[in-house]
């Protein structure tokens, strides 16, 4: 059988299947089903449209007959809003613990310098890469200096480098000779730039280098203690507060929205009955509308009760107090460790023998 003949047979078979499917399709039934679906969606949208209209009318002041919610409910709403605001405000502050360099403002200037150094470092490493894999490894690797950006870690690093340079007695380049009275250096006079060189008088420990070593080691411990504190605050306080805001308070907000929707439904039905009676309470209200009013009132009462219980649970002070206690226990433990470490450091510095050198 030729390809053309095979294609014709397949096309004919497909055409027959399509014709059979169209013959079996009852267009009248399909139209009826479509109409039913559309009508159902329209009926679902009617209450939403009515609530929205009513809400806008209330906001613009064209309606003043608004059902008053219980005083207890409104008091609870205010208390919940104030507690939520408290959590948001304290979290705005404690989020600082999620930033490694929050106690080191000068890090911004240093970061720019580090970024430039990193680019130069990458360019140098890429120039030495022999294969694509080597180049990819260079690009994917981070900075070589993994020192955290906390004040204590950077202080420790600075003391360590200074000690090493003093011991090696290296020539210092581009260092201003004169220092202005305001603490800023004067750019006019600088030492001569010399290549990396050191004198023969190296590796001789002095009281200063001993002090720098002890300070560097102590500051490193302090930096690690601070990072441990930050980690605990993030896990035990920040994340828990975020979960409260994103779960419990959102759920409560949803329940309050249901109360507002139920109140709008109730007032919409009341307004409809009012319109029918037109100021005459003797006018008989259709039974269907009376039942609708009853149902909407029950819905409002039920939604209010559920929201009240949720809000009462949310404003209980136990969780808030426990979170705050935990926050300050973590801080207290950190500061105790700082005091212990600094006390030991000062004691060690006091034992360093100081002799006047000629």
Residue, then its C-alpha position, 0 to 999 in steps of 0.5 A: x500500500x502506498x503512503x498516499x493511499x494509507x494517508x487517505x484511509x486514515x483521513x477517511x477514518x478520522x472524518x467518520x469518527x468526527x461525524x459520528x461524534x457530532x451526530x451523537x451530540x445533542x446541541x439542545x441539551x448542551x445549550x440547556x446545561x450551559x444556560x443552567x451553569x451561567x444562571x448558577x454563576x449569576x445567582x452566586x454573584x448577586x449577593x456579592x454585588x449587593x454587599x459591594x453596593x451596600x458597602x459603597x453606599x455606607x462609605x459615601x454616607x448615602x445610608x445611615x441605617x447600619x446595624x450596630x455590632x456588639x460593644x464586646x465585639x468592637x472592643x475585641x477588634x481594637x485590642x486585636x489590632x493593637x496587639x497586631x501593631x505591637x508585633x509588627x513594630x517589634x518585628x521591624x526592630x528585631x529583623x535587624x538580627x537577620x542582618x550580619x553587619x547590623x552593629x558595623x555601620x562602616x561595613x557599607x564602605x568596606x563592602x564596596x571595597x570587598x566587592x572591588x577586591x572580589x572582582x579583581x580576584x575573580x579576573x586574576x583566577x579566570x586568567x589562570x583557568x585552563x578549561x571551561x570547568x576551571x572557569x566555571x568553578x572560579x565563577x561559582x566560588x564565593x569570596x576567599x575571606x569568609x570572615x563574618x561582617x560583625x563588629x567583633x569579627x572585623x575588629x578581631x581580623x583587624x587586630x590579627x592583621x596589625x599584629x602580623x604586620x608589626x611582627x613582620x615589620x613590613x613597610x606601610x604604603x600610602x599612609x598619611x604622615x600627618x593627622x588633622x585635629x578632627x581625626x581625619x588624615x591629611x592627604x598631602x604628605x604620605x610615606x613613600x610606597x615601597x614593595x612588600x619588604x621587611x627588616x631583619x628584626x622580625x617575629x619578635x613578640x612585644x607587649x603590644x603584639x601580645x595584647x593584640x593577639x589576646x584582643x583578637x582571640x577575645x573579639x573572635x569569641x564575642x563575634x561568635x557569641x553574637x552570631x549565636x544570639x542572632x540565630x536563636x532570636x531569629x528562630x525562637x522569636x522572629x519566625x514565631x512572631x511571623x507565623x503568628x501574624x501570617x496565620x493566627x492574625x490572618x485567620x482572625x482577619x478572615x473571620x472578621x471579614x465574614x462578620x462584615x459580610x454577614x452584617x452587610x447581607x442582613x442590612x441589605x435584606x432589611x433595606x429591601x423590606x423597608x423599601x417594600x413597606x415604604x414607612x408603613x409597618x402594617x404592609x405584609x412582607x413576603x414570606x420568602x423575604x422574611x425567611x431570608x431576613x431570619x437566615x441572614x440574622x442567624x448567619x450574622x449572630x453565628x459569624x460574630x460568636x465565632x469571631x469573638x471566640x477567636x479574638x479572645x484566644x488571640x489576645x490572651x497574654x500568655x504567648x506574647x509574654x512568653x515570647x518576650x521573656x524568651x527574647x530577653x533571656x537570649x539577650x541576657x545570656x549573650x551579655x553575660x557571656x560578653x561580660x565573662x569574656x571581657x573580664x577575662x580579657x582585661x585580666x590578661x591584659x593587666x598581666x602583660x609585663x610593660x617595660x620602658x624601652x630605650 
